[in-house]
Amino acid sequence: MKSALGLIASIALAGMLSGCETTGENDIASEQPPEYTEPQDSDTCEVGQTTIDDEQDCQIAKEGVIEVVHPVEDVDEALDEAVEPEEPEDVVIDDVWTRAAAQMAFEIPDDKRVTSQRNWYLKHPEYMARVVNRARPFLYYITEEIEKRDMPLEIALLPVVESAFDPFAYSHGRAAGMWQFIPGTAKRFGIRQTWWYDGRRDVVASTQGALDYLTYLNNMFDGNWLHALAAYNSGEGRVLRAIKQNRKAGKPTDFWSLDLPRETRAYVPKLLALADILKNKDQYGFAWPAVDNVEVVKLVDIGSQVDLAFAADLADMELEDLHALNPGFNRWATDPDGPHQLLLPVEKAEQFTTELASVDRHDRLNWVRHKVKSGDSLLRLAKKYHTTADIIRRVNSLSGNMIRTGDYVMVPVALKELDSYSLSQDQRLASLQNKPRSSVKVTHKVTSGDTLWDLAVKYKVSTRDLAKWNGMAPADPLMPGKTLVIWQGGDAPEKSSASIIRSLTYTVKPGDSLSRIASKFNVKISDITNWNNLSKNRYLQPGQKLKLHVDVTRLKNVG
């Protein structure tokens, strides 16, 4: 019997030792971001992924020999006292950035473009501190949504590159919001844009749209994320043409080999540089600010239009704080056609929902009973009360635009003075236009036929500055009656006071391109295409006439 038990024990022991030989590296450890340590002299050695301290064990491991030590206790007693191995404890990650970094997998190439961007970020920690502070309310939500779709967590860094995590960002290319959607692309991916609401600035709507767009691009480029990211910046057509061009020339088609716009050539390296710093912040000695790995905001259904000031009172919040979490709303109230939801701090959501349920929908807005006077129209009333003619028509069950003198119409109006809604579109523009500057402020009322270019020439400023001062993009149309603010003097480019603008007609020569002509006359390609209603993708024909507006003081030798 004892010999039988001994045989069983030997078989069991052999099985245990065999199991030790085939066990892979620790799953939890393999998911953690890489750690960097300086090499140093040590009595340890490494075999595979295992560090061995004992010199004899080290030698045995290298030789591939395992010494079997037979138990000295009674076999029966040893079996009875066998201890079950402890379950590994779950690793608790309390920082969203650490959570994201642990899942980042993009290869970081040794490329001068990445090095240049990385060096800039490392030298400007205060910049990242500001950016992370803006990201703080939204980062957990964005990370969750990326994980749900099994997408690379590097995408959580994309709003840093796009907008510095500013949902109110608006670029000269008409891109808006944290994810920088232009109007056409936003419409393609179901992001609503109305007088009341711009979903490009709505954190929830724009995040869903951005992830939809990136998924679409990744599929288009057969899983090549660098191509997809480049296309997100410059457009899929531009990247497809660059790939086709390289294939035709027998060149590689990886991102680093493509002929792409300058902005795009820096765009992807910025993202990779940020990912590298985040994953290896200890090695770089970079103090990347932490963000609590907990849900801090919650999406609450409101069911109908509500004044933002009224909603802030119900939630016991400052109006500006509530609007900062819901930057998609352009005006003093939510959009009457939705989305009927608000993003609120988690700790405020339950109280708000309870309070809102007790309020009749009609009472969620403030109302004025207006007696129609001679000369009144729906458009005039809408402008006076900062609403739309359609809203007045709907709430008064009007079938057309006719209103009769002496009749009464009900009009929804803001609960507070309009300047209390500091993050509404009108108030943000007013703040921008009235920002103190070391220059002279003049105003211009737009008349029919005015263009930004004509006004820039007239007032000796750049079109880009003129657009920026008025919360516009250079390509935005001007509406008659709109008042523009122009700053002349200290804030205008130095060149403007001495510039001499001349209009000329240029005849395209063989071999000319938009890029070559723009360089020759020191103007932008986009200016040439706008002046001549051209597509950037259209080839020029020899003999074709182009209208140019040129600062002759900045001309190169064009002889």
Summary of the structure (lengths in Angstrom):
residues: 559
radius of gyration: 32.2
end to end distance: 108.6
largest distance: 114.9
contacts: 1498
relative contact order: 0.07
helix: 46%
strand: 12%
